[in-house]
Amino acid sequence: MMLFRSLSLALLLGLLGLRPALAAAAMPGWSRQGQDLRRLPAVLTLDGTPASLELTAGHVTILHLWASWCAPCLEELPALAALAAAHAGPDVRFLTLSEDRDPVALRRFLAHHPDSAALPVYIDPDRRIAHALHLDSVPVTVVVDGRGMERARLTGSGRWQGADGARLVEILGHLTSR
């Protein structure tokens, strides 16, 4: 009976045109969020200049939050950069947001760790974005659609060359095919 209900729900979602690939808990660690991110606080560029993440520019944004003192963050950045190289384009962009407080120290760190600097880096020294997203740790990866709505979130380290990368590519496919 439970199998019949599950199949019926999947069929109904398909008939309604809802995208099961964006359903919550489709994979461990991934969740679906419906948060409006159009009015996030300003961040800093690497030279300390205030900037906006511009999450409503009509393209899907993968926003990865990390810190230079976070060992799991540093381990996953090269694989995320490789995934970005394969899938970034006019409809998809990848951004990283460091929670480091000192732009000068972060620039020095990135100069010694080029794998961590392969993606665009912004800084959120006061954790205002982290607070707006209700985050208490890094790394976290957030998928934002072209209207500024959060569509998916991976809390914790991503296996970007494995299941999490495949899941992200699947989500991107659904969001960019509309």
C-alpha positions in Angstrom: 0.0 0.0 0.0 2.8 2.4 0.9 4.6 1.7 -2.4 1.3 2.4 -4.3 1.0 5.8 -2.5 4.6 6.7 -3.3 4.2 5.8 -6.9 0.9 7.7 -7.1 2.5 10.8 -5.6 5.4 10.6 -8.0 3.0 10.3 -10.9 0.9 13.2 -9.7 3.9 15.4 -9.3 5.0 14.5 -12.8 1.5 15.3 -14.2 1.5 18.6 -12.4 4.9 19.5 -13.9 6.6 19.7 -10.5 10.2 18.8 -10.6 11.0 15.8 -8.4 14.7 16.6 -8.7 14.1 19.6 -6.5 12.2 17.7 -3.8 13.5 18.0 -0.3 15.8 15.2 1.0 16.4 13.7 -2.5 19.9 13.0 -1.3 21.5 13.0 2.1 22.7 16.5 3.0 20.6 18.2 0.4 17.5 20.1 1.3 15.1 22.3 -0.5 14.6 25.8 0.8 12.2 28.5 -0.4 13.9 31.5 1.0 13.8 34.8 -0.9 17.4 35.9 -1.2 16.8 39.1 -3.3 17.7 41.4 -0.4 20.8 39.9 1.1 23.3 42.3 2.8 26.3 43.6 0.9 29.6 41.6 1.0 33.1 42.7 0.3 35.4 42.1 -2.7 38.9 40.9 -2.1 40.1 44.5 -2.1 37.6 45.4 0.7 35.1 47.2 -1.5 31.4 46.7 -0.7 29.6 44.6 -3.4 26.2 43.0 -4.1 26.0 39.3 -5.0 23.3 40.2 -7.6 21.3 37.0 -7.2 18.4 38.2 -9.4 20.3 38.7 -12.6 18.3 36.0 -14.5 20.9 33.2 -14.1 21.3 30.4 -11.6 23.9 31.1 -9.0 25.8 28.5 -7.0 26.8 30.3 -3.8 29.4 28.4 -1.8 30.1 29.6 1.8 33.5 28.6 3.2 36.5 29.8 5.3 40.2 29.5 5.1 40.4 28.0 8.6 37.9 25.2 7.6 39.8 22.1 6.5 36.8 20.4 4.8 36.2 23.6 2.9 39.7 23.7 1.6 39.5 20.0 0.6 36.4 20.4 -1.5 37.2 23.7 -3.3 39.4 22.3 -6.1 36.6 19.7 -7.0 33.9 22.5 -6.9 36.1 24.6 -9.1 36.4 21.8 -11.6 32.6 21.3 -11.6 32.2 25.0 -12.1 34.7 25.0 -15.1 32.5 22.3 -16.7 29.1 23.9 -16.0 29.4 27.6 -15.6 28.2 29.7 -18.5 25.8 32.5 -19.4 22.9 30.8 -17.5 25.0 29.5 -14.5 27.6 31.2 -12.3 29.5 30.0 -9.3 30.5 32.3 -6.4 32.3 31.7 -3.2 31.8 33.6 0.0 34.5 33.4 2.6 33.7 34.1 6.3 37.3 35.3 6.9 37.4 38.7 8.5 40.5 40.2 7.1 40.6 40.8 3.3 44.4 41.3 3.3 45.0 38.0 5.2 42.6 36.2 2.9 44.4 37.6 -0.2 47.7 36.3 1.2 46.1 32.9 1.9 44.7 32.7 -1.6 48.0 33.6 -3.1 49.5 30.5 -1.4 46.5 28.3 -2.2 45.6 28.8 -5.8 43.1 25.9 -5.8 41.0 27.9 -3.3 41.1 31.0 -5.6 39.9 29.3 -8.8 36.3 30.6 -8.2 35.2 34.2 -7.7 35.7 35.0 -4.0 33.7 37.5 -1.9 34.0 38.1 1.8 31.3 38.2 4.5 33.5 39.2 7.5 30.5 39.9 9.9 28.6 36.7 8.8 25.6 38.8 7.8 24.9 36.5 4.9 25.4 33.4 7.1 22.9 34.9 9.6 20.4 35.7 6.8 20.6 32.1 5.6 20.3 30.8 9.2 23.7 29.1 9.0 25.8 28.0 12.0 28.7 26.4 10.1 30.5 26.1 6.9 30.8 24.7 4.2 27.4 25.2 2.8 26.4 25.4 -0.9 23.2 27.2 -1.9 21.5 27.1 -5.3 19.7 30.3 -6.2 17.4 30.6 -9.2 17.4 33.6 -11.5 14.6 35.3 -9.5 16.7 35.2 -6.3 14.9 32.3 -4.7 16.9 29.6 -2.9 16.1 26.3 -4.6 18.4 23.8 -2.9 21.1 23.7 -0.2 23.9 21.3 0.7 25.0 21.6 4.3 28.5 20.2 4.9 31.2 19.1 2.5 30.2 18.2 -1.0 31.4 15.2 -2.9 31.7 17.3 -6.1 33.3 14.5 -8.1 30.6 12.1 -7.0 27.0 12.1 -5.9 26.7 15.7 -4.8 28.2 16.9 -8.1 25.8 14.8 -10.0 22.9 16.1 -7.9 24.0 19.7 -8.5 24.2 19.1 -12.3 20.7 17.6 -12.2 19.4 20.6 -10.3 21.1 23.0 -12.8 19.6 21.1 -15.7 16.1 21.6 -14.2 16.5 25.2 -13.4 18.1 26.3 -16.7 15.7 24.3 -18.9 12.7 26.5 -18.0 
